[in-house]
């Protein structure tokens, strides 16, 4: 289990959306070891817990020296964050800067009651 702090949702009786964007995300290409640069967007509807921002920033820094494919990274972030705060809904999107003339965008989603097999 990852170490991301949470706090009680002060409005757990209501559906509302929280969006956090990290425009300076970096990880490493597992093939070349070169840095990948991207934008990570976390969008979620909290249930009982919300994610604390400072802890989320430090969690993202853990990927700075990790060789990982875009698809795996996006789904790992989704699995980790769902495991921490058990939201009603969560979407992680990652947008990567061009490499070799191609751009990539990966989107992974979770919905409580529908996707409860997430680890």
N, C-alpha and C positions, 0 to 999 in steps of 0.2 A: 504494500500500500504506500502511496506517495504521501508526502507531508505538506498538504496545503490547508491552511487555516480557513475556517468558515465562521459565520456568525448567524444567529437566528434571524430568519426572515421576519421583519416587523409587520409585514402585510401578507402573511401566508393564506389568508382568506380570499385573496384576489389573484387572478392571473395578470401578470405584467411582465414585460420583456426587459431583460438586461443585456446590453451589448458591450463587450470589451474588445478593443482592437489593439494589436501590437504591430505597428508598421515597421519595426526594425528587427524582426525575427531572423535568426541565423541557425543553421545546422550544417552538417557536412554531407557531401555526396558520398555514398558508400562505395562507389566504383573508383572515383578519382581522388577523394579526400579534399577536393576543393570546396570552398564555402558556397552554400545556397542561401539566397536572401529572399525573404517573403514577408507577407502580411498574414497574420493569424487573427481571425475574428471568432470570438466566442459569443454566441447568442443563446440565451436560455430563459426559460420561465421557471423561476425557483419554486420549490415546494416549501420545506421547512427551513432550509439552509441556503445562504448566499456565500459566494466565494470572496475571500478577502483579497484585495488587489495586490498588495505588496507580496503576499505569498505566491500569487499567480505569476507575477513578474519573475520571482526567483525560480519558480518551476520552469518557466520558459528558458531561462538561462542554462538550465541543465542540458539542453539540446545543442548548445553552442559548439561543443566538440564531439558530438555524437554523429556517426555515420548512419543515416537512415533514409529510406526512400520516402518520397512525398506521401504516398498512399498509406504507408505504415505509420508515419508520423501523425497524420491527420486522425486516423482511427485510434492510435494510442492516446492522443490528447483527449479525444472523446471518451474513451473507456476510463481513463484516469479521473477526469473531472466528474463524470457521472458517478463513479464510485465514491467520490468525496462528498458530493452534495445532493445526490439523488433528486435531480430536478424533475419537473413535470415534462419538460421538453428541453432539448439542447441540440444546437447545430454548430459544428466547427467547420469553418471554411479556411482554406489555405490558398493563397495566390502567390505564385513564384515568379521572380524576374526571368526575363528571357535568357535562354541558354541554347545556343545553336539555332537561333531563329524561332524557337518554340516557347510559348508560355503555357503554364499549367495552372489549373484551379481544381482543387479537390474539396468536395463537400461531404461530410458524414453527419447523420442525424440520429437522434435517440428520442423515443416517445415512451413515457412511463406507461406500463401496462401492455405495451405492444412489443417493445424491444428489451424486456427484462433479462435476457440471456447475457447481457454485457457483463464482463468479468469485473 
